[in-house]
Amino acid sequence: MNTWPLVLIVDDSFADAQSMSGLLKPDYRIALASNGADALERAQRCPSPDLILLDVFMPGLDGFEVCQQLKRCPLTRDIPVVFVTALHDPAQEARALELQAADYISKPYSTAVARARIRKALAARFRPGNAVHNGTANGAISEGELQTPANPLPRLSKRETEVMSLITEGLTSAEIAAQLFIAKGTVEVHRENIMRKLGVRNIAGLVKCAVRNGLLAP
């Protein structure tokens, strides 16, 4: 089962949606919506997205209206929204942030910058205390769980522990491979072995284990 985060790309431009999908597909699961109404419907489905990339100019509901509705709904208000738009306007960017968007990326964007900002938004999504809907019931780590004494990880090798730490920091498999000087496929094998050994099914579970064992600050 693919346990990478699920990203919903909302864009009425097929070319732009495919471009972003191609950029993220190696390390994320992807869902697509071509308008605001479809985005709102898809966001409430199970599994819910871990992140929404949202265009501003769309037929019907525009991106600002979609974001506003997402933040009003208890089922979707905790999903981070990152605007990806050709709109270069500080006032509109400020409006997006006032609507509680996690970030605002202007087109044309730098691939490296876009990936870094998306990774940062997802890392915040999986931090303890955030409601992670995808894969667990509410997914949040309670205060009591955070106070549980750290359990050692004797089942993990040194390399697996390194990979786990980098995954919970939000790095992609390609970035982990580059940092540890190993193949991307090797990272993915380590990830599956880590999840199997620890008995977790998703990134939220890994974060919980990482917090308990001092690999990630609460």
Secondary structure, DSSP 8 states (H G I E B T S, - for coil): ---S-EEEEE-S-HHHHHHHHHHHTTTSEEEEESSHHHHHHHHTSSS--SEEEE-S--SSS-HHHHHHHHHHSTTTTTS-EEEEES---HHHHHHHHHTT-SEEEESS--HHHHHHHHHHHHHHHTSTTS---SSSSS----HHHHTS-----TTS-HHHHHHHHHHHTT--HHHHHHHHTS-HHHHHHHHHHHHHHHT--SHHHHHHHHHHTTSS--
